[in-house]
């Protein structure tokens, strides 16, 4: 009998004790990370692999593969389990994106991003003086978009699944784990304890995430989620109608109406996930398949790679001054374009073809000076990119036929809005904060922009999520993605370059220290060990602003697909687990 091989990694780090959890920030201290990097190689398996933030979710995915399901079935089942075992980001009340390469060579992408409710309007987070009302788009009933995950996960199973897994079988692991409970890992217990002040504000969340006896959670405590099990059973029995219509839709709409939210029964009934053309680019002999708008991830990844293509990257060491300078300069240009041009393609004409063309990249990169940082204020006019923060989760799935599925799902902030739908057992997202809450108004520097991502009824908010499949010689070789708001794009970029240019194996590529820069704020952030003091001094002398290493960047749960075997690479930065068979 084939056995499942699992390896889980636990961060040798902890949540920042000084940060208000209400901000939903998941900053992880860098101390002792070096120890955690002493990893063995990737987890190797012959037939299939799931790498996710939760061992139970990865194992449930592999069980589906072993039962005859394909990677799409496993991706859907894993997603439902993450909603139970990783409620920080796994969800029924949020959304996400899938990018996939099928074994018969088709590239697919599914947008199950949340949508603004039909009563949403552009100034909904501003007071009478036009100032942003603090917290309204993050921790309030108004923070939520119409959830897309249930629609999306069922589409993935229904459209490209093997047909051998029934809906009941698909939902069974999630229902069992919610109804019977599962023992918390130390990280989960700690995360619940640190966010107790968020849960206390909401009766539904307190009931589930604060212990009835008042003592803090400890490793091994059983988390039972009876209401969530009931909701999952409804989805199992009725499909989408079990969530978007009937009792669950009624519970969402009623709670929203009572508490001042905008989501109605009609908004829920009208929600659909959308198959869109993925964005496709090339870098050397690799083909990059990634998520197009309403995510900015794929467009930026390809634009950045186009600006790097043809340069002698292998001649630069990864942490060298020239390499970091070049990456920073191309990223600055790409992220400036993000603020100006990227938004929901159903509402805004996004120039995808132009932005991802080789010629555009060539022209755009002409202004790069190899000896001097270009101040972001000179690169383009526009508004500051909203700082996305909190929690998202990426997982990667590959099956024996070599269908390759990259999934990134999110509630946006850690535990989303922190508001649970009473009686239904799941947290709502705070994705509305990904819109420009105050576009068209000059920012600190007097520049204007952000129309592409202004709030409109029914519109999807701009994302940075970058689920990606990399193809070489006509077959998928890498499944990539990460959480981390705007750092998602640069995380995926660096994992790819680490393998494709620097010859690392997938586990080394995931573990290697990362750095990030965007457009505004005009600064480079880095993980401990990403570069030496000498390189930092040289970059500063060129005009770069560098902030000290204080946090980890991303959590890339990736897979490399060899000719015979698949290799899963869990990311040590956050709780993560690879399971294969
Ligand atoms: O869609 C986005 O880009 C954000 N809502 C993602 C937030 C995120 O990755 C937070 N994770 N650490």
Boltz pocket constraint, residues with backbone or C-beta under 6 A from the ligand:
constraints:
  - pocket:
      binder: B
      contacts: [[A, 26], [A, 388], [A, 389], [A, 390], [A, 391], [A, 392], [A, 410], [A, 411], [A, 412], [A, 413], [A, 431], [A, 434], [A, 462], [A, 463], [A, 464], [A, 465], [A, 482], [A, 483], [A, 484], [A, 485], [A, 486], [A, 488]]
      max_distance: 6.0
